[in-house]
Amino acid sequence: MITIGGLESDVGPEVVRALARQHVTIPKSEIQQMNPIGEASDLARRLSAVAPQDLSVSYTSIPGETHTSVIPAYLAKGTRFVLTDWYPQ
């Protein structure tokens, strides 16, 4: 399961602060070229193509969420995803 916040396409102050905390220096031009939503979607597509038949790959972009605020949403969706076949309907 791959999830991403719908607002992660924008390199906002949250991303800049996170990079600064980790002492990462990336030129502004490179930051502007980042495409986390497209990269996450591409990763899901590539994994789906090579995944064994009994392995499910899921991609979800959660609208209105940033990299940090998406955590509660992906925990809830992840639990549902993992337990899908746990209990018969």
GUROVO-184550 format. One record per residue: residue number from 0; residue in three letters; x, y, z of N, C-alpha, C in turn. Coordinates in Angstrom, 1 decimal, padded with zeros to 4 digits. Layout:
// residues N
i;aa;npx;npy;npz;capx;capy;capz;cpx;cpy;cpz
NUM;ALA;X;Y;Z;X;Y;Z;X;Y;Z
...
***
This chain:
// residues 89
i;aa;npx;npy;npz;capx;capy;capz;cpx;cpy;cpz
0;MET;000.8;-001.2;000.0;000.0;000.0;000.0;000.9;001.2;000.0
1;ILE;000.7;002.1;-001.0;001.4;003.3;-001.1;000.4;004.5;-001.0
2;THR;000.6;005.3;000.0;-000.3;006.5;000.2;000.6;007.8;000.1
3;ILE;-000.1;008.9;-000.2;000.6;010.2;-000.3;-000.5;011.2;-000.1
4;GLY;-000.1;012.3;000.6;-001.0;013.4;000.8;-001.2;014.2;-000.5
5;GLY;-002.4;014.6;-000.8;-002.7;015.3;-002.0;-002.0;016.7;-002.2
6;LEU;-001.6;017.2;-001.0;-000.9;018.5;-001.1;000.6;018.3;-001.2
7;GLU;001.1;017.1;-001.3;002.6;016.9;-001.3;003.2;017.3;-002.6
8;SER;002.4;017.7;-003.6;002.9;018.1;-004.9;003.5;019.6;-004.7
9;ASP;003.0;020.3;-003.7;003.5;021.6;-003.4;004.7;021.5;-002.5
10;VAL;005.8;022.2;-002.8;006.9;022.2;-001.9;006.7;023.4;-001.0
11;GLY;006.0;023.2;000.1;005.7;024.2;001.0;006.6;024.3;002.2
12;PRO;006.3;025.2;003.2;007.1;025.4;004.3;007.4;024.1;005.1
13;GLU;006.5;023.2;005.1;006.7;021.9;005.8;007.9;021.1;005.3
14;VAL;008.0;021.1;004.0;009.1;020.4;003.3;010.4;021.1;003.6
15;VAL;010.4;022.4;003.5;011.6;023.2;003.7;012.1;023.0;005.1
16;ARG;011.2;023.0;006.1;011.6;022.8;007.5;012.2;021.4;007.7
17;ALA;011.5;020.5;007.1;012.0;019.1;007.3;013.4;018.9;006.7
18;LEU;013.7;019.5;005.6;015.0;019.4;005.0;016.0;020.1;005.9
19;ALA;015.6;021.3;006.4;016.6;022.1;007.2;016.9;021.3;008.5
20;ARG;015.9;020.6;009.1;016.1;019.9;010.3;017.1;018.8;010.1
21;GLN;017.1;018.2;008.9;018.1;017.1;008.6;019.4;017.6;008.0
22;HIS;019.5;019.0;008.0;020.7;019.6;007.4;021.0;019.2;006.0
23;VAL;019.9;019.1;005.2;019.9;018.8;003.8;019.9;020.1;003.0
24;THR;020.8;020.3;002.1;020.9;021.4;001.3;020.6;021.0;-000.1
25;ILE;019.5;021.4;-000.7;019.1;021.1;-002.0;018.8;022.4;-002.7
26;PRO;019.4;022.6;-003.9;019.1;023.9;-004.6;017.6;024.0;-004.9
27;LYS;017.2;025.3;-004.8;015.7;025.6;-005.0;015.2;025.0;-006.3
28;SER;016.1;025.1;-007.3;015.6;024.6;-008.7;015.3;023.1;-008.6
29;GLU;016.1;022.4;-007.9;015.9;020.9;-007.8;014.6;020.6;-006.9
30;ILE;014.4;021.4;-005.9;013.2;021.2;-005.1;012.0;021.5;-005.9
31;GLN;012.0;022.5;-006.8;010.8;022.8;-007.6;010.6;021.7;-008.6
32;GLN;011.6;020.9;-009.0;011.4;019.8;-009.9;010.8;018.5;-009.3
33;MET;010.8;018.5;-007.9;010.4;017.3;-007.3;008.9;017.0;-007.6
34;ASN;008.5;015.8;-007.7;007.2;015.4;-008.0;006.8;014.1;-007.2
35;PRO;006.6;014.3;-005.9;006.4;013.1;-005.1;005.1;012.4;-005.4
36;ILE;004.1;013.1;-005.8;002.8;012.4;-006.2;003.0;011.5;-007.4
37;GLY;003.6;012.1;-008.4;003.9;011.3;-009.6;004.9;010.2;-009.4
38;GLU;005.9;010.4;-008.5;006.8;009.3;-008.2;006.2;008.2;-007.4
39;ALA;005.3;008.5;-006.5;004.6;007.5;-005.7;003.7;006.7;-006.6
40;SER;003.0;007.4;-007.5;002.1;006.7;-008.4;002.9;005.8;-009.4
41;ASP;004.0;006.2;-009.8;004.8;005.4;-010.7;005.4;004.2;-010.0
42;LEU;005.8;004.4;-008.7;006.3;003.3;-007.9;005.2;002.2;-007.8
43;ALA;004.0;002.6;-007.5;002.9;001.7;-007.4;002.6;000.9;-008.7
44;ARG;002.7;001.6;-009.8;002.5;001.0;-011.1;003.6;000.0;-011.4
45;ARG;004.9;000.4;-011.1;006.0;-000.5;-011.4;005.9;-001.8;-010.5
46;LEU;005.6;-001.5;-009.2;005.5;-002.7;-008.3;004.3;-003.6;-008.7
47;SER;003.2;-003.1;-009.1;002.1;-003.9;-009.6;002.5;-004.8;-010.8
48;ALA;003.4;-004.2;-011.6;003.8;-005.0;-012.8;004.6;-006.2;-012.5
49;VAL;005.4;-006.1;-011.4;006.3;-007.2;-011.0;005.8;-008.0;-009.8
50;ALA;004.8;-007.6;-009.2;004.3;-008.3;-008.0;003.8;-009.7;-008.2
51;PRO;004.1;-010.6;-007.3;003.5;-012.0;-007.5;001.9;-011.8;-007.5
52;GLN;001.3;-012.8;-008.0;-000.2;-012.8;-008.2;-000.9;-012.6;-006.8
53;ASP;-000.3;-013.2;-005.8;-001.0;-013.1;-004.5;-000.6;-011.9;-003.6
54;LEU;000.1;-010.9;-004.3;000.5;-009.7;-003.6;-000.3;-008.5;-004.2
55;SER;-001.0;-007.8;-003.4;-001.8;-006.7;-003.8;-001.0;-005.4;-003.6
56;VAL;-001.0;-004.5;-004.6;-000.3;-003.2;-004.5;-001.4;-002.2;-004.7
57;SER;-001.5;-001.3;-003.7;-002.5;-000.2;-003.7;-001.8;001.2;-003.7
58;TYR;-002.4;002.1;-004.4;-001.9;003.5;-004.4;-003.1;004.4;-004.1
59;THR;-002.9;005.3;-003.1;-004.0;006.3;-002.8;-003.4;007.6;-002.5
60;SER;-003.9;008.6;-003.2;-003.6;010.0;-002.9;-004.7;010.6;-002.0
61;ILE;-004.4;011.1;-000.9;-005.4;011.6;000.1;-005.6;013.1;000.0
62;PRO;-006.7;013.6;-000.6;-006.8;015.0;-000.9;-006.8;015.8;000.4
63;GLY;-006.2;017.0;000.3;-006.2;017.9;001.4;-005.2;017.6;002.5
64;GLU;-004.3;016.6;002.3;-003.4;016.2;003.3;-001.9;016.5;002.9
65;THR;-001.1;016.9;003.9;000.3;017.1;003.6;001.1;015.9;004.0
66;HIS;002.4;015.9;003.9;003.2;014.8;004.3;003.0;014.4;005.7
67;THR;002.8;015.3;006.6;002.6;015.0;008.0;001.2;014.7;008.4
68;SER;000.2;015.5;007.9;-001.2;015.4;008.2;-001.8;014.1;007.6
69;VAL;-001.1;013.5;006.7;-001.7;012.3;006.1;-001.5;011.1;007.0
70;ILE;-000.7;011.1;008.0;-000.4;010.0;008.8;-001.7;009.3;009.4
71;PRO;-002.6;010.0;010.1;-003.7;009.3;010.6;-004.6;008.7;009.5
72;ALA;-004.7;009.4;008.4;-005.5;008.8;007.3;-004.9;007.5;006.8
73;TYR;-003.6;007.5;006.6;-003.0;006.3;006.0;-002.9;005.2;007.0
74;LEU;-002.9;005.5;008.3;-002.9;004.4;009.3;-004.3;003.7;009.3
75;ALA;-005.3;004.5;009.1;-006.7;003.9;009.1;-006.9;003.1;007.8
76;LYS;-006.4;003.7;006.6;-006.6;003.0;005.4;-005.7;001.8;005.3
77;GLY;-004.5;001.9;005.9;-003.6;000.8;005.9;-004.1;-000.4;006.8
78;THR;-004.7;-000.1;007.9;-005.3;-001.1;008.7;-006.4;-001.9;007.9
79;ARG;-007.2;-001.1;007.3;-008.3;-001.7;006.5;-007.7;-002.5;005.3
80;PHE;-006.7;-002.0;004.7;-006.0;-002.7;003.6;-005.4;-004.1;004.0
81;VAL;-004.7;-004.0;005.1;-004.1;-005.2;005.6;-005.1;-006.3;006.1
82;LEU;-006.2;-005.8;006.7;-007.2;-006.7;007.3;-008.3;-007.1;006.3
83;THR;-008.2;-006.7;005.0;-009.3;-006.9;004.1;-009.7;-008.4;004.1
84;ASP;-008.8;-009.3;004.0;-009.2;-010.7;004.0;-009.2;-011.4;005.3
85;TRP;-009.0;-010.7;006.4;-008.9;-011.2;007.7;-010.2;-011.8;008.2
86;TYR;-011.3;-011.1;008.1;-012.6;-011.5;008.5;-013.5;-011.7;007.3
87;PRO;-014.2;-012.8;007.2;-015.1;-012.9;006.1;-016.3;-011.9;006.2
88;GLN;-016.7;-011.4;005.1;-017.8;-010.5;005.1;-019.2;-011.1;005.2
***
